[in-house]
Amino acid sequence: MEYVLTMILCAYVEGKTTCMPPHKFDEIYVDGYSCMLDGYTKSFDKIVELGRDDVNKFNIYIKFGCNENIADKTTTSSKPIESEI
């Protein structure tokens, strides 16, 4: 099964949480484990990039998830129905 990583960057300011739209990475992972490890690494890197001052000032946090890659899968409703005659 293949996995994709999706991240959401959020801030908590003046009692209100605001999140950016989800960002889906192009990488495809062979398993959930490798996807999760990369999610933590990418989250860490982004927090470092933003810097201590902005992270603390805007209470920035990152949520991420690893989900099954369904981009190339066909739904059952779009498959032709074969009738038995």
C-alpha positions in Angstrom: 0.0 0.0 0.0 1.3 3.5 -0.8 0.9 6.6 1.4 0.9 10.3 0.9 1.7 13.0 3.5 -0.6 15.9 4.1 0.3 18.8 6.5 -1.7 21.7 7.9 -0.1 24.8 9.5 -2.2 26.4 12.2 -1.9 29.4 14.5 -3.8 30.2 17.7 -4.1 34.0 18.1 -6.5 36.0 20.4 -8.5 32.9 21.2 -9.0 31.8 17.6 -7.4 29.0 15.7 -6.7 29.7 12.0 -5.3 27.0 9.7 -3.9 27.2 6.2 -5.4 24.9 3.5 -3.8 21.4 3.7 -0.6 20.8 1.7 -0.2 17.4 0.1 3.4 16.5 -0.7 4.3 14.8 -4.0 6.3 12.1 -2.5 4.8 8.6 -2.3 5.8 6.4 0.6 5.9 2.6 0.6 4.5 2.4 4.1 3.0 4.3 7.0 6.2 4.2 9.0 8.3 6.0 6.5 5.6 8.5 5.8 5.2 9.3 9.6 9.0 9.7 10.0 9.1 12.1 7.1 6.1 14.0 8.5 7.9 14.6 11.8 11.1 15.6 9.9 9.2 18.0 7.7 7.3 19.5 10.6 10.5 20.0 12.6 12.2 21.7 9.6 9.2 24.0 9.0 9.1 25.1 12.7 12.9 25.8 12.6 12.4 27.7 9.3 9.6 29.9 10.9 11.8 30.6 13.9 11.3 30.8 17.6 9.9 34.4 17.6 7.0 33.8 15.1 6.2 30.3 16.5 5.8 31.8 20.0 4.1 35.0 18.9 1.5 33.3 16.8 1.3 29.9 18.7 2.0 28.1 15.5 1.6 24.3 15.3 1.6 21.7 12.6 -0.8 18.8 12.1 0.0 16.1 9.6 -1.3 12.7 8.5 -0.3 9.8 6.3 -3.2 8.4 4.3 -3.5 5.7 1.7 -2.8 7.0 -1.8 -6.0 6.7 -3.7 -5.0 8.9 -6.7 -4.6 6.0 -9.1 -7.4 3.8 -7.8 -10.8 3.3 -9.5 -13.9 3.6 -7.5 -16.3 0.6 -7.6 -19.1 2.8 -8.9 -17.1 3.6 -12.1 -16.3 0.0 -12.9 -18.5 -1.6 -15.6 -21.2 -4.0 -14.3 -20.9 -7.4 -15.9 -24.3 -9.1 -16.2 -24.6 -12.8 -16.3 -26.8 -14.1 -19.1 
